[in-house]
Amino acid sequence: MMKVFLAVFALGVTQAWALAPMVDSSLSRRVSSPTKASSTRADFLSSLPVAVAVAVGTSVSFPDNAVARGRATLEYSYERYTPRIQAGGTFYASTLRKLIEKNDWAGIKAATSDPPKKTKADRAKIDGGIAERAAQAGGFSDARVLVAADLYASAFSDNSISAKTKTIQTHVATLREVIQGMNQAAKEALGEEKASGGLFGIGAKSRSQTELAKAVRQLYLEGGNAWNQFIFAANDGLPITLAKLPYL
């Protein structure tokens, strides 16, 4: 199955960019199935609304240790984190794609940026400024989407980290690098930062707008591939009482 993903994204930037959506819609029919967050990020996470994605019935037992913890917490984690994960996938496939097609650097930067750090002014507010800062998180930012994906992955582990959790978090780590790369490129295009690289950033060649646009498109393709592999791993062995997450 992974060969299908890699084959699509190995065609090159120009050709693969035209193969929208990122994965053949027939794929979903054929499939039957990090860095520790800071206290500031934890505050942000607690402020987001919890949406129930599906009505959950009786749990189905599975012998695999990867879902051992899931017998107790998987349904809770599913309800708490998958709405943000699914919203992130929708944003990636639609809004973020359009921003990249238009070379909307300000939009790309905003879409991939985390909320600002807590200030003294925030601490003076009743909620510590959490609600205001949460609203500033980008539609496909680390804080809004990828942290939720990491936390959901942990639900597939028991006393020790399972192979499934490690696999999911590997794909999330790739997505994190992609988003950081997009954010960096957007800041370069806006003249807010210089190109990174070289020794301590010295000697790094500034990239033209054309080069930045090409780099971001390549990152988008890599991110799409990583996202679909993340979804594949998350859906594998999922109890039938829980709806499988959609591909891009």
C-alpha positions in Angstrom: 0.0 0.0 0.0 2.8 2.4 0.8 4.2 1.8 -2.7 1.1 3.5 -4.0 1.7 6.6 -2.0 5.3 6.8 -2.9 4.6 6.2 -6.6 2.3 9.2 -6.8 4.7 11.6 -5.1 7.8 10.3 -6.9 6.7 11.8 -10.3 8.3 15.2 -9.6 7.0 18.6 -8.6 5.5 19.7 -11.8 3.8 16.4 -12.7 2.7 15.5 -9.2 1.3 18.9 -8.6 -1.2 18.3 -11.3 -2.4 15.0 -9.7 -4.9 16.5 -7.3 -6.2 15.3 -5.0 -3.1 13.9 -3.4 -4.3 10.3 -3.3 -6.5 8.4 -5.7 -10.0 8.4 -4.3 -10.2 4.7 -4.9 -7.5 4.2 -2.3 -9.9 4.7 0.6 -12.2 2.1 -0.9 -9.4 -0.4 -1.1 -8.2 0.0 2.4 -10.1 -1.9 5.0 -9.0 -0.4 7.4 8.1 14.2 19.3 8.8 16.8 20.9 7.2 17.2 24.3 4.6 20.0 24.4 5.4 23.0 26.5 3.1 24.2 29.3 2.1 27.1 27.1 1.0 24.6 24.4 -0.9 22.6 27.0 -2.8 25.7 27.9 -3.7 26.2 24.3 -4.8 22.7 23.8 -7.1 22.8 26.8 -8.9 25.8 25.3 -10.0 24.1 22.1 -13.6 22.7 22.0 -14.1 19.0 22.2 -16.3 17.8 19.4 -17.8 14.3 19.3 -17.2 12.9 15.8 -19.2 9.7 16.1 -21.6 8.0 18.5 -19.5 5.4 20.1 -20.9 2.0 21.0 -19.5 -0.9 22.8 -15.8 -1.4 22.5 -14.5 -4.2 20.4 -11.6 -6.2 21.9 -8.4 -6.8 19.9 -5.6 -9.0 20.9 -2.9 -6.7 19.6 -1.0 -4.9 22.4 -1.1 -1.7 20.2 -4.7 -1.2 21.2 -4.3 -2.4 24.8 -4.6 1.1 26.2 -7.3 1.8 23.6 -9.7 -0.5 25.5 -9.7 2.2 28.2 -8.8 5.5 26.5 -9.0 5.1 22.7 -12.6 6.2 22.4 -11.9 9.3 24.6 -8.9 10.2 22.5 -10.8 9.6 19.3 -13.5 12.0 20.3 -11.2 14.6 21.7 -8.5 14.7 19.0 -9.8 13.4 15.7 -12.1 16.4 15.0 -8.9 18.6 15.0 -7.1 16.0 12.9 -9.9 15.8 10.3 -10.2 19.6 10.2 -6.5 19.8 9.6 -6.6 17.4 6.7 -9.5 19.4 5.1 -7.5 22.6 5.6 -4.4 21.1 4.1 -6.2 19.8 1.0 -8.2 22.9 0.3 -7.2 26.2 2.0 -3.5 25.6 2.3 -3.3 24.3 -1.3 -5.0 27.4 -2.7 -2.6 29.6 -0.7 0.4 27.8 -2.2 -1.1 28.0 -5.7 -1.4 31.7 -5.4 2.0 32.2 -3.7 0.2 33.9 -0.9 3.2 34.1 1.5 1.3 36.0 4.2 -1.4 33.4 4.2 1.0 30.5 4.2 2.9 32.0 7.1 -0.4 32.5 9.1 -1.6 29.0 8.2 1.5 27.3 9.6 2.3 29.5 12.6 1.7 28.6 16.2 0.0 31.1 18.6 2.4 33.6 20.2 3.9 33.0 23.6 2.0 34.1 26.7 2.8 37.6 27.8 2.3 39.5 31.0 -0.8 41.1 29.6 -2.2 37.6 29.0 -1.6 36.6 32.6 -3.7 39.6 33.7 -6.7 38.3 31.8 -9.3 36.0 33.4 -8.4 33.0 31.2 -4.8 33.8 30.9 -5.3 34.9 27.3 -5.8 31.3 26.2 -8.9 31.9 24.1 -7.3 34.9 22.3 -4.1 33.0 21.6 -5.8 29.8 20.5 -7.7 31.8 17.8 -4.3 32.8 16.4 -3.1 29.3 15.8 -2.8 28.5 12.0 -5.2 26.1 10.3 -2.4 23.6 9.9 -0.1 24.6 12.7 1.8 22.4 15.0 -0.3 23.5 18.0 -3.7 23.0 16.3 -3.2 19.8 14.3 0.1 18.0 14.9 0.0 18.0 18.7 -3.4 16.5 18.5 -2.1 13.8 16.1 0.7 13.0 18.5 -1.6 12.7 21.5 -4.0 10.5 19.5 -1.0 8.3 18.6 -0.3 7.8 22.3 -3.7 6.2 22.8 -2.5 3.1 20.9 0.1 2.3 23.6 -0.1 0.8 27.0 2.7 0.7 29.5 5.3 0.9 26.8 5.3 2.7 23.4 3.8 0.4 20.8 5.1 -0.1 17.3 1.9 1.5 16.0 2.4 4.7 18.1 6.0 4.9 16.9 4.9 4.6 13.2 2.3 7.3 13.6 4.6 9.7 15.3 7.2 9.1 12.7 4.8 10.4 10.0 3.8 13.3 12.3 7.5 14.2 12.7 7.8 14.4 8.9 4.7 16.7 8.8 6.2 18.9 11.4 9.4 19.3 9.3 7.2 20.1 6.3 5.3 22.8 8.1 8.4 24.4 9.6 9.9 24.4 6.1 6.8 26.1 4.6 6.8 28.7 7.4 10.5 29.4 6.9 10.0 29.9 3.2 7.1 32.2 3.7 9.1 34.4 6.0 12.0 34.5 3.5 9.6 35.5 0.8 8.2 38.3 3.0 11.7 39.5 3.8 11.2 38.7 7.5 14.0 36.1 7.7 17.1 35.2 5.7 17.8 31.8 4.2 18.9 29.2 6.8 21.9 27.0 6.2 25.6 27.2 6.1 27.6 27.5 9.4 25.4 29.3 11.9 23.3 30.5 8.8 26.4 32.3 7.4 26.9 31.9 3.7 23.3 30.7 3.0 22.2 31.7 -0.5 19.0 33.8 -0.6 16.3 32.1 -2.6 14.3 33.8 -5.3 10.5 34.0 -5.3 10.5 31.3 -8.0 12.8 29.0 -6.0 10.7 29.5 -2.8 7.5 28.7 -4.7 9.0 25.5 -6.0 10.3 24.5 -2.6 6.9 25.0 -1.0 5.2 23.0 -3.6 7.6 20.2 -3.1 7.1 20.4 0.7 3.3 20.3 0.1 3.7 17.0 -1.9 5.9 15.5 0.8 3.5 16.6 3.5 0.5 15.1 1.6 2.4 11.8 1.3 3.2 11.8 5.0 -0.4 12.7 6.0 -1.9 9.8 4.0 0.7 7.4 5.5 -0.3 8.8 9.0 -4.0 8.2 8.2 -3.2 4.7 7.0 -1.3 3.8 10.2 -4.0 5.4 12.4 -6.8 3.5 10.7 -5.1 0.1 10.7 -6.8 -2.1 13.3 -9.2 0.6 14.4 -12.3 -0.8 16.2 -15.3 -1.0 13.9 -17.2 1.2 16.3 -15.0 4.1 15.3 -15.2 5.7 11.8 -11.9 5.6 9.9 -10.2 8.9 9.2 -10.3 10.2 5.6 -7.4 10.5 3.3 -6.6 13.8 1.5 
